C-alpha cells in the first residue's frame, strides 16, 4: 500500500526528474578552521555567470550544534546561506538597534567566507578608534584591515552598509577569507564578492530540463554586450538573459526603446514593472523621513537599503489617515530610481482638478491634469529612458486641489524570451552608454550611471554633520557636511569612472580640497573635470588639488568627474584641506559609470526589512534541485528596536499612526499571508494616561489596527498583539507596523531591551 507521504516523495522525485534545475556539486570547504564543517557548494563548478559585484546580505545567524570552532568555540551560520558559504566562530548574536539589523560577534570572534572571484568587500557598521582586524587568505596571513568612520551615519535607524575593501586584485579562483577581531566587537551587514573582469565568465557545470541533461565542460568567457542570439543593442542599454543550450552559453537581448516618451505618449509595451514603491517604505521611524509624516507641511528624505532608490520632498504632508502623500503649495516630490520608466498612482482631491508639472532629469516634460472625479488614478509619466539612474520630479501647479500620491511604479526593459529547450542561468541589465550632463544640478544626472546616495555606503572620517532639507534646496535631499580640516569622504565601487556630486561653500575664505583614486593623487590619466555652478572651482590633474577662490558669498554646486579608469575595484576619496571653518564641503551622491547592473530583490523568507540588496551586476536565475524540491510556505520576520517613543497625539485605531516601527518583506506565490505582531510597551509619564495604537499595513494599505488602553501609572507595562490574514497576489509584498498614542501628556514608549516581533507567513 502506498501512503500519502510516499506519494508526495514520488511526485517530488518526478519533478526533479522532469523539471528544470542546476546541479550543485559539493566540496569540503577549503582552508576552513571549523571541525566537522558541512560541505559547501563548489563555486568553481556551479554553472553561474559572473561579472562585477555580487552582494550577499547576512540576515540572521543560527548556531550549528554539530560544528566546532578552534578551542571548542561555537559556530554559527546565516539562515539565508543557501550554499554553506559563511561561518561565524565565537559568540555571535542577531543585533537589532538604531544601526539596523546585523550579525555581531564578541571580541575574539571571527567570520570566514568561501567564494569564487577576484576580491571581497565588507559591508560594515561604523567602527570608532580604527580597530585592527586580522585577515587570512586561504589559511595564510594577508595582513590587517582597519575600518573606521565618523559617526554621522550611525544611529539612524538603519544599516549604513559602509563599503570597505578586504582583498582585491586576485586571480579569478576559489578562496576562503577569514576576518578575526581580537579586541572589539565584529559587526557587519554582509559581503560583496568581486569579479573584476570586463567579460562574462560562466563556470562549468550541469543542469537538467525535462529529464534531459545539459552540461558546460569548461569555463566560458564572453563579452557581455555582443554576440546575442536575438536582439540588437543600441546605446541606451537593455536586458539580457544568459542560458545554456546544447552545451553552449548563449545570450538573448531586449534593447531599451529607442526614444523617450512622456505622459500620454508613454508606452510600457517593451518594458515590465520592476517594483511598486509605497511612499511609507521610505523610513525608519525618523523625524526626517516618510514614516512619520502626518498633517502640516514639511520636508522629508530617505534612501532605501540598496543605496540607489531615494524619495525626497518639500512642502509635503500626509492625508487620509496618513496613507497619502500630499504636495502642498508650490511643493515638490523627487523620486530617484534605476530603470527605464515610471508611473505614479494618485488619489485625487474631489474638491477640484489638480495640475502637476513633471521633470525628468531636470528637464520639464509638461503638465498633466488629474480630473476631480477620478480616484486612484495611474498616471504614466515616462517610458523608454536609457537604462540607468533617473530623477523624476513632480511639482504642484494648481491652487485649487492638492495632488495626493500613493505609490511609484518603476519599469525596466522587458525580459527576452529564450528557446523552450534552453536552461536560464542569469539575468542582467546593460547600462546605457555614458553621456555627461552639461547642466550643473543634482537632478540633471548623466546618462548611463548608477547613483549612490551619500547616506548609505560612504565611509566618512573626521567630523561630519547632516544638512537638513528645505524648499531652498531644489533637490530637497539631505547632504553630509563638514567644515573641519582633513575630514574625508570615500567610496569603493567596481566600474570605469564616477561623478561625485558635492558642493563647496567659501565661508571664511578660499576653499581647498584634495582627491585621490586608489591612494594616488595624480589623476591625469582619468581626465578629472570639475563643473561648478559658481564658476570658481577647479582641479589640478597632476596633484588632485581642488581650489575655489571665490568670495565668501559663493556657494558652488559641483560635479567632479573621473573617467577612463580600468574596469575593476576603485576607491575615490575627497578631503577638505582648507583650515577649520574656512569653507564647507557637502557630499550629496556619487554616480558610478558601470557597464552592467541588476537590482536583485531579496529572496523569499527575507529576515530583514530591505527589499533590494543593491550593487549586483549579474542576477542569478538558476533553480536548484535542493532548494526548490520542497514546497515550504514562505515566511519572513523582523525584530523591532529596543528604543522608540511617541508623544504625538493621534486618532489611534483609525489609521493615523505616525511612526514606522518595523518592516517585513515577503515574496509569495499568490496565497494569503498570515501576519502576527507582538510588543511590550509602557507609559513613561506619571499621572498621564493615553491610548497606544498599532496599525498593520500591506503594500501601504491599512488592513488591521488595534487600540490598547494604557494606565496612568508611569512604568505600567502592557502587551500588544495583532493578528490577521490578508489575501495578496503573487509577488513581493511589504508588511509594516505603525504605532502611536493619544491622550493628555502621556508618552508611549516600547520597553527598553524588550523585543517586538513581526512575523509574516504565506499560508
Helices and strands as residue ranges (DSSP letters): H 4-18, E 20-22, E 26-27, E 40-41, G 43-45, E 49-50, E 52-57, E 61-63, G 70-72, E 75-78, E 86-89, E 92-97, E 100-105, E 110-117, E 119-124, E 133-137, E 140-145, G 151-153, E 162-167, E 173-181, E 186-195, E 199-202, E 205-209, E 212-216, E 220-223, E 238-245, E 248-255, E 261-262, G 263-265, E 271-278, G 279-281, E 298-303, E 310-319, E 324-339, E 341-347, E 354-360, E 363-370, E 377-383, E 388-396, E 404-413, E 423-430, E 450-453, E 459-461, E 465-467, E 479-482, E 488-495, E 497-505, E 511-517, G 524-526, E 529-532, E 537-540, E 545-548, E 555-562, E 568-576, E 584-593, E 596-597, E 619-620, H 625-628, E 635-639, E 645-646, E 659-668, E 673-683, E 690-698, E 701-710, E 717-726, E 731-742, E 748-750, E 757-762
